[in-house]
Amino acid sequence: MPDRPALVWFRNDLRLRDNAALRAATRGGRPIVALYVLDDGAPPGRTPGAASRWWLLHSLKALSTDLAGVGVELVLRRGPAEEAIADLIGRTGASSLHFSRAYTPWGAALDERVKAAAKALGAQCHRYRGYLLFEPEDVRTGAGEPFKVFTPFARACRRQGVERAPQDRPTALRAYPERVAADRLDDWSLYDGRPDWAREFGSHWAPGEAGAEARLRRFIDAALGHYAEGRDRPDEAMTSRLSPHLHFGEISPLQVWHAIMAAIPRREGRMDAGGEKFLSELLWREFSWHLFAQAPALHDEPFRPQFAHVHWLKDDAGLAAWRRGSTGVPIVDAGMRELWQTGWMHNRVRMIAASFLVKNLLVDWRQGERWFWDTLVDADAGNNPAGWQWVAGSGADAAPYFRIFNPVAQGERFDPEGSYVRRFVPELARLPARFIHRPWEAPGEALAAAGVGLGETYPRPLVDLKASRERALAAFGAIKAR
């Protein structure tokens, strides 16, 4: 029956270009049924957070428009995914199912349930590479073990190389001719705007494949040549901001890798350092997912078991102030407010803000990871917990437990004029640069001239930075002796 359709299940690959599942389904000219299911089998606490749901809403709108442009309707169903897929195979008589691999433990389990459901209905099941450059089982040490240190992992990846070329975008698809029952996107209430805490997101982001490709082009043209030295500067637009697009698969890491490689030889070598550093960051993303493959409870259990014995403090007031960006430490507050206003935070500031919570406030890193999970548009099941465990010192290849970021020194080094702080902490905007990162040290006349009242218009620091550092060293040092 040559007209039996091929079913394409979209997951974290919300794009047409370089989509192996979509490309394979079109071979032979069969009609296409395109499906997205709102279910990935995630356990409680790992379903998409509020910021991710905002992004998903707009990304699905973009994908629906893109598919309509090549002649196919996006069918929406709410899970369980294996039931939705079985129903569509039964209704359409689909002869094959095509989808990208999931790398979360719950996604992998769902893969098996879906394959069993498709097989029971006589549909051939085809699974393709997912959202990584390298399959976790394919990068191993000489002893055949998974890597636990980034540098040798990255060397092994570079030795393997990335030879595959991104696949072209289809220009036209053959649509399944019959109407298929589907949900309405608006009925999912992914983001209803009550309260409209994400009201500014749309001015910062353009979810969808077109937005991802435009973001990559802007980064290469305007920032890649300065990335090596500029990536740590939150006061300058030197980062790619591709992370949410990569997370939702609006652009593939393969596309990004090849685009950066093609750009490196330009501008008399200026791209070289920036390009190589950016490729290293792509490999860090890979490394986080390879750690997750080794430790499926990475979001909830320390990679290094001895860190389960850290004596965390219960500081609800401190945690709430940190979430609000009201800690009294300007660079930390700027980052937390950037997160709330834009759904994103500069990576250098993520490390500073995380270190302040974990080391200075001695609050369990899992509390911070959960807040980021809910409020980041790029909340990622691999990167997010791996980053927090890196800061806490409990992860593989993590920062040593005694590495405690000094937020004042970090602010003065990476935001020297205070531009970033002034943007997100406007109550300090009129302070001179020499006091912007340490307003508690400013003389009274400087505070008055800037309209700053410590403890009134802007809080005093929650903790003494030096004393809290010593407290953290004692707490973490105690587990070293175990």
C-alpha positions as CSV (number, residue, x, y, z in Angstrom):
1,M,0.0,0.0,0.0
2,P,2.3,2.8,-1.3
3,D,0.1,5.6,0.1
4,R,0.2,4.5,3.7
5,P,1.7,7.6,5.5
6,A,4.9,7.9,7.5
7,L,4.4,9.3,11.0
8,V,7.0,11.8,12.2
9,W,7.0,12.4,16.0
10,F,8.6,15.7,16.8
11,R,10.3,16.0,20.3
12,N,13.2,18.3,21.2
13,D,13.9,18.7,17.4
14,L,11.4,21.5,16.5
15,R,12.8,22.3,13.1
16,L,12.8,21.3,9.5
17,R,16.4,21.7,8.6
18,D,18.8,18.9,9.7
19,N,16.0,16.8,11.0
20,A,17.0,13.2,10.3
21,A,13.6,11.8,11.3
22,L,11.7,14.1,9.0
23,R,14.2,13.6,6.1
24,A,14.0,9.8,6.3
25,A,10.2,9.8,6.5
26,T,10.0,11.7,3.2
27,R,12.0,9.2,1.2
28,G,9.8,7.2,-1.1
29,G,7.3,10.0,-1.4
30,R,4.9,8.8,1.3
31,P,2.4,11.2,2.8
32,I,3.6,12.7,6.1
33,V,1.7,13.0,9.4
34,A,3.6,15.3,11.7
35,L,2.9,14.9,15.4
36,Y,3.9,16.6,18.6
37,V,2.8,15.1,21.9
38,L,2.8,17.0,25.2
39,D,4.3,14.2,27.3
40,D,7.8,12.9,27.7
41,G,7.2,10.7,30.7
42,A,9.2,13.0,33.0
43,P,8.9,12.3,36.7
44,P,7.6,15.0,39.1
45,G,9.9,18.0,39.3
46,R,11.3,17.3,35.8
47,T,8.4,18.3,33.7
48,P,9.1,21.6,31.9
49,G,9.1,24.7,34.1
50,A,7.1,27.9,33.6
51,A,9.7,29.6,31.4
52,S,10.2,26.5,29.3
53,R,6.4,26.3,28.7
54,W,6.4,29.9,27.5
55,W,9.1,29.0,25.0
56,L,7.4,25.8,24.0
57,L,4.2,27.6,23.2
58,H,5.9,30.0,20.8
59,S,8.2,27.3,19.4
60,L,5.2,25.1,18.5
61,K,3.5,28.0,16.8
62,A,6.6,28.6,14.7
63,L,6.9,24.9,13.8
64,S,3.3,24.7,12.8
65,T,3.8,27.7,10.5
66,D,7.0,26.3,9.0
67,L,5.3,22.9,8.4
68,A,2.3,24.6,6.8
69,G,4.7,26.3,4.5
70,V,5.8,23.0,3.1
71,G,2.3,21.6,3.0
72,V,1.9,19.7,6.2
73,E,-0.3,20.3,9.3
74,L,1.2,19.7,12.8
75,V,-1.0,17.4,14.8
76,L,-1.0,18.1,18.5
77,R,-1.9,15.5,21.1
78,R,-1.5,15.3,24.9
79,G,0.1,12.2,26.3
80,P,0.8,9.5,27.2
81,A,2.9,9.5,24.1
82,E,2.7,5.8,23.4
83,E,-1.1,6.0,23.4
84,A,-1.3,9.1,21.2
85,I,1.1,7.5,18.7
86,A,-0.8,4.2,18.7
87,D,-4.0,6.0,18.1
88,L,-2.6,7.9,15.1
89,I,-1.1,4.8,13.6
90,G,-4.5,3.0,13.9
91,R,-6.4,6.0,12.5
92,T,-4.1,6.7,9.5
93,G,-2.7,3.2,8.8
94,A,0.9,4.7,9.1
95,S,3.4,2.2,7.9
96,S,6.4,3.7,9.8
97,L,7.2,5.9,12.7
98,H,10.2,8.2,12.7
99,F,11.6,10.0,15.8
100,S,14.7,11.4,17.4
101,R,16.3,9.7,20.4
102,A,15.9,11.0,23.9
103,Y,18.8,10.9,26.3
104,T,17.0,11.4,29.7
105,P,16.3,8.1,31.5
106,W,12.5,8.8,31.4
107,G,12.8,9.6,27.7
108,A,14.7,6.4,26.9
109,A,12.0,4.4,28.8
110,L,9.4,6.2,26.7
111,D,11.3,5.3,23.5
112,E,10.9,1.6,24.3
113,R,7.2,1.9,25.1
114,V,6.6,3.7,21.8
115,K,8.6,1.2,19.8
116,A,6.5,-1.6,21.4
117,A,3.2,0.2,20.6
118,A,4.2,0.8,17.0
119,K,5.4,-2.8,16.5
120,A,2.1,-4.2,17.9
121,L,0.3,-2.3,15.1
122,G,2.7,-3.4,12.4
123,A,4.4,-0.1,11.9
124,Q,8.2,0.0,11.3
125,C,9.9,2.0,14.0
126,H,13.0,4.2,13.2
127,R,14.9,6.1,15.8
128,Y,17.6,8.6,14.9
129,R,20.4,10.6,16.7
130,G,19.0,13.2,19.0
131,Y,20.2,16.6,20.2
132,L,23.8,15.6,20.8
133,L,26.9,15.6,18.5
134,F,28.1,12.3,20.0
135,E,26.2,9.4,21.4
136,P,27.0,8.9,25.0
137,E,28.1,5.3,24.5
138,D,30.4,6.2,21.7
139,V,32.9,8.4,23.7
140,R,34.9,6.3,26.1
141,T,38.3,6.2,27.8
142,G,41.0,3.8,26.6
143,A,39.7,1.5,29.3
144,G,36.2,1.6,27.9
145,E,34.9,3.7,30.7
146,P,32.9,6.9,30.5
147,F,34.8,10.1,31.0
148,K,34.6,12.0,34.3
149,V,37.0,14.9,33.4
150,F,36.1,17.4,30.7
151,T,39.5,18.0,29.0
152,P,40.2,14.4,28.0
153,F,36.6,14.0,27.0
154,A,36.8,17.0,24.7
155,R,40.1,15.7,23.2
156,A,38.4,12.4,22.5
157,C,35.5,14.1,20.8
158,R,37.8,16.2,18.6
159,R,39.7,13.0,17.6
160,Q,36.5,11.4,16.5
161,G,35.6,14.6,14.6
162,V,32.3,15.8,13.4
163,E,32.2,14.7,9.8
164,R,28.4,14.5,9.2
165,A,27.0,17.4,7.3
166,P,23.7,19.0,8.3
167,Q,20.8,17.9,6.1
168,D,18.9,20.4,3.9
169,R,15.5,21.7,4.7
170,P,12.7,20.1,2.7
171,T,11.0,22.5,0.3
172,A,7.8,20.6,0.0
173,L,6.2,17.6,1.6
174,R,3.3,15.4,0.7
175,A,0.5,15.8,3.1
176,Y,-1.8,13.1,4.5
177,P,-5.1,13.9,2.7
178,E,-7.5,13.1,5.5
179,R,-8.4,15.2,8.5
180,V,-6.7,14.0,11.7
181,A,-8.3,14.7,15.1
182,A,-5.9,17.1,17.1
183,D,-5.8,19.3,20.1
184,R,-5.8,23.1,19.9
185,L,-2.5,24.6,21.2
186,D,-4.4,27.3,23.1
187,D,-6.3,24.6,25.0
188,W,-3.0,23.3,26.5
189,S,-2.7,26.5,28.6
190,L,1.1,26.3,28.4
191,Y,1.3,30.0,29.3
192,D,-1.9,31.9,30.1
193,G,-0.3,35.2,31.1
194,R,-1.8,35.2,34.6
195,P,0.2,36.8,36.1
196,D,2.1,38.0,33.1
197,W,5.5,37.5,34.6
198,A,7.0,36.7,31.2
199,R,5.6,39.8,29.6
200,E,9.1,41.0,28.6
201,F,10.3,37.7,27.1
202,G,9.0,38.5,23.7
203,S,11.3,41.5,23.4
204,H,14.3,39.4,24.1
205,W,13.6,36.2,22.2
206,A,12.3,34.9,18.8
207,P,11.5,31.2,19.4
208,G,11.5,29.0,16.4
209,E,13.8,27.8,13.7
210,A,14.0,31.2,11.9
211,G,14.9,32.9,15.2
212,A,17.6,30.3,15.9
213,E,19.2,30.7,12.6
214,A,19.1,34.5,12.8
215,R,20.6,34.3,16.3
216,L,23.5,32.2,15.0
217,R,24.2,34.5,12.1
218,R,24.3,37.6,14.3
219,F,26.6,35.9,16.8
220,I,29.1,34.9,14.0
221,D,29.0,38.3,12.4
222,A,29.1,40.5,15.5
223,A,30.6,38.5,18.4
224,L,32.5,35.4,17.5
225,G,35.7,37.2,16.9
226,H,35.6,38.6,20.4
227,Y,34.1,35.5,22.1
228,A,37.3,34.2,23.8
229,E,37.8,37.3,25.8
230,G,34.2,38.7,25.8
231,R,32.2,35.6,26.9
232,D,32.7,36.4,30.5
233,R,31.5,40.0,30.2
234,P,27.8,40.3,31.1
235,D,28.0,44.1,30.3
236,E,28.7,43.3,26.7
237,A,26.7,41.3,24.1
238,M,29.4,38.7,23.4
239,T,27.6,35.4,24.0
240,S,25.5,33.5,21.4
241,R,22.3,33.1,23.4
242,L,21.7,30.0,21.4
243,S,21.1,27.8,24.5
244,P,17.2,27.8,24.4
245,H,17.2,27.2,20.7
246,L,19.5,24.2,21.1
247,H,17.5,22.9,24.0
248,F,14.3,22.9,22.0
249,G,16.0,21.6,18.9
250,E,15.2,24.7,16.7
251,I,18.7,24.4,15.5
252,S,20.9,21.3,15.8
253,P,24.4,21.3,17.4
254,L,25.6,19.9,14.1
255,Q,24.4,23.0,12.3
256,V,26.1,25.2,14.9
257,W,29.3,23.2,14.8
258,H,29.7,23.4,11.0
259,A,28.7,27.1,10.9
260,I,31.4,28.0,13.5
261,M,34.0,25.8,11.7
262,A,33.3,27.6,8.5
263,A,33.7,31.0,10.2
264,I,37.0,30.3,12.0
265,P,39.3,31.1,9.1
266,R,37.9,34.5,8.6
267,R,39.2,37.9,9.7
268,E,42.9,37.2,9.7
269,G,42.7,34.7,12.6
270,R,40.4,36.7,14.9
271,M,37.8,34.0,14.6
272,D,40.3,31.3,15.6
273,A,40.4,31.9,19.4
274,G,36.7,32.8,19.6
275,G,35.6,29.9,17.4
276,E,37.7,27.3,19.2
277,K,36.5,28.5,22.6
278,F,32.9,28.4,21.4
279,L,33.4,24.8,20.1
280,S,34.7,23.9,23.5
281,E,31.5,25.3,25.1
282,L,29.5,23.1,22.7
283,L,31.5,20.1,23.9
284,W,30.9,21.1,27.6
285,R,27.2,20.8,26.7
286,E,27.9,17.3,25.4
287,F,29.9,16.5,28.5
288,S,27.0,17.4,30.8
289,W,24.8,15.0,29.0
290,H,27.4,12.3,29.1
291,L,27.6,12.8,32.9
292,F,23.8,12.5,33.0
293,A,24.0,9.2,31.2
294,Q,26.2,8.0,34.0
295,A,24.1,9.5,36.8
296,P,20.4,9.5,35.9
297,A,19.6,11.3,39.2
298,L,22.1,14.1,38.5
299,H,19.5,16.7,39.5
300,D,18.9,15.2,42.9
301,E,22.0,13.2,44.0
302,P,25.6,14.5,44.3
303,F,27.8,12.9,41.6
304,R,30.4,12.5,44.4
305,P,28.7,10.5,47.2
306,Q,30.6,12.2,50.0
307,F,28.8,15.5,49.3
308,A,25.6,13.9,50.5
309,H,26.9,14.7,54.0
310,V,27.2,18.5,53.6
311,H,25.3,20.2,56.5
312,W,23.1,22.6,54.5
313,L,21.3,25.4,56.3
314,K,17.5,25.9,56.2
315,D,17.4,29.6,55.2
316,D,14.0,30.2,53.7
317,A,14.4,34.0,54.0
318,G,17.8,33.9,52.4
319,L,16.5,31.7,49.6
320,A,13.6,34.0,48.9
321,A,15.8,37.1,48.8
322,W,18.1,35.3,46.4
323,R,15.2,34.4,44.1
324,R,14.0,38.1,44.2
325,G,17.4,39.5,43.5
326,S,17.4,41.3,46.9
327,T,20.6,39.8,48.5
328,G,22.4,43.2,48.8
329,V,25.2,42.0,46.6
330,P,24.8,43.9,43.3
331,I,26.2,41.4,40.7
332,V,24.1,38.6,42.3
333,D,21.0,40.7,42.3
334,A,21.5,41.8,38.8
335,G,21.7,38.2,37.6
336,M,18.7,37.1,39.4
337,R,16.6,40.0,38.1
338,E,17.9,39.4,34.6
339,L,16.7,35.8,35.0
340,W,13.2,36.9,36.1
341,Q,12.9,39.6,33.4
342,T,14.3,37.7,30.5
343,G,14.2,33.9,31.3
344,W,18.0,33.8,30.9
345,M,21.2,34.7,32.8
346,H,24.7,35.3,31.5
347,N,26.8,32.2,32.2
348,R,29.5,34.0,34.3
349,V,26.8,35.5,36.5
350,R,25.1,32.1,36.8
351,M,28.3,30.8,38.4
352,I,28.5,33.8,40.7
353,A,24.8,33.7,41.7
354,A,25.0,29.9,42.3
355,S,28.2,30.2,44.3
356,F,26.6,32.9,46.5
357,L,23.6,30.6,47.3
358,V,25.6,27.4,47.9
359,K,28.7,28.8,49.5
360,N,27.9,32.1,51.1
361,L,24.3,31.2,52.2
362,L,25.1,27.5,52.5
363,V,21.7,26.6,50.9
364,D,21.4,23.2,49.3
365,W,22.3,23.4,45.6
366,R,19.2,21.5,44.7
367,Q,17.1,24.5,45.8
368,G,18.9,26.7,43.3
369,E,18.7,24.0,40.5
370,R,14.9,23.8,40.9
371,W,14.5,27.6,40.7
372,F,16.6,27.7,37.5
373,W,14.7,24.8,36.2
374,D,11.4,26.8,36.5
375,T,12.6,30.2,35.4
376,L,15.2,29.5,32.6
377,V,14.0,29.3,29.0
378,D,17.0,27.1,28.4
379,A,16.4,24.8,31.4
380,D,18.2,21.6,30.4
381,A,18.1,18.2,32.1
382,G,21.8,17.8,31.5
383,N,23.4,21.2,31.7
384,N,21.4,22.6,34.6
385,P,22.2,20.0,37.3
386,A,25.7,19.6,35.9
387,G,26.3,23.3,36.3
388,W,25.0,23.4,39.8
389,Q,27.0,20.4,40.8
390,W,30.1,22.0,39.3
391,V,29.6,25.1,41.5
392,A,28.9,23.0,44.6
393,G,32.0,20.9,44.0
394,S,30.0,17.7,44.0
395,G,30.1,17.0,40.3
396,A,32.6,15.3,38.0
397,D,35.4,17.6,37.1
398,A,33.8,20.2,39.4
399,A,35.3,23.3,40.9
400,P,37.1,22.4,44.1
401,Y,34.9,22.8,47.2
402,F,37.2,25.6,48.4
403,R,36.7,27.6,45.2
404,I,34.3,30.3,46.4
405,F,33.5,33.1,44.0
406,N,34.0,36.5,45.6
407,P,31.1,38.4,44.0
408,V,32.6,41.8,44.5
409,A,35.9,40.8,42.8
410,Q,33.9,39.1,40.1
411,G,31.7,42.1,39.5
412,E,34.7,44.5,39.4
413,R,36.6,42.3,37.0
414,F,33.8,41.4,34.5
415,D,31.5,44.4,34.9
416,P,34.1,47.1,35.5
417,E,31.9,50.1,34.9
418,G,28.9,48.6,36.5
419,S,26.8,48.7,33.3
420,Y,25.3,45.3,33.8
421,V,24.3,46.1,37.4
422,R,22.9,49.5,36.4
423,R,20.7,47.8,33.8
424,F,19.1,45.4,36.2
425,V,19.5,47.1,39.6
426,P,18.4,50.6,38.6
427,E,18.3,51.8,42.2
428,L,22.1,51.7,42.2
429,A,22.4,53.3,38.7
430,R,23.8,56.7,39.9
431,L,26.5,55.2,42.1
432,P,30.1,55.8,40.9
433,A,31.8,52.7,39.4
434,R,34.2,52.3,42.3
435,F,31.2,51.7,44.6
436,I,28.7,50.0,42.3
437,H,29.8,46.5,43.4
438,R,30.3,47.3,47.1
439,P,27.7,50.0,48.0
440,W,28.0,49.2,51.7
441,E,31.5,50.7,51.5
442,A,30.4,54.0,49.8
443,P,30.6,57.1,52.0
444,G,27.3,58.6,53.1
445,E,27.6,61.6,50.7
446,A,28.1,59.3,47.7
447,L,25.1,57.2,48.7
448,A,23.0,60.4,49.2
449,A,24.0,61.9,45.9
450,A,23.0,58.6,44.1
451,G,19.7,58.4,46.0
452,V,20.7,55.1,47.7
453,G,19.5,54.4,51.2
454,L,21.1,51.1,52.4
455,G,18.4,49.0,54.0
456,E,15.7,51.3,52.5
457,T,16.0,51.7,48.7
458,Y,18.5,48.8,48.4
459,P,19.2,46.0,51.0
460,R,22.3,45.5,53.0
461,P,24.1,42.2,52.2
462,L,22.4,39.2,53.7
463,V,25.8,37.9,55.0
464,D,29.3,39.1,55.6
465,L,31.1,37.7,52.5
466,K,34.4,36.9,54.4
467,A,32.7,35.3,57.4
468,S,30.3,33.3,55.2
469,R,33.3,32.1,53.1
470,E,35.0,30.8,56.2
471,R,31.8,29.1,57.3
472,A,31.5,27.3,53.9
473,L,35.1,26.2,54.0
474,A,34.5,24.6,57.4
475,A,31.3,22.9,56.3
476,F,32.8,21.5,53.1
477,G,36.1,20.7,54.7
478,A,34.3,18.5,57.2
479,I,33.2,16.1,54.4
480,K,36.7,16.0,52.9
481,A,37.8,14.2,56.1
482,R,35.2,11.5,55.8
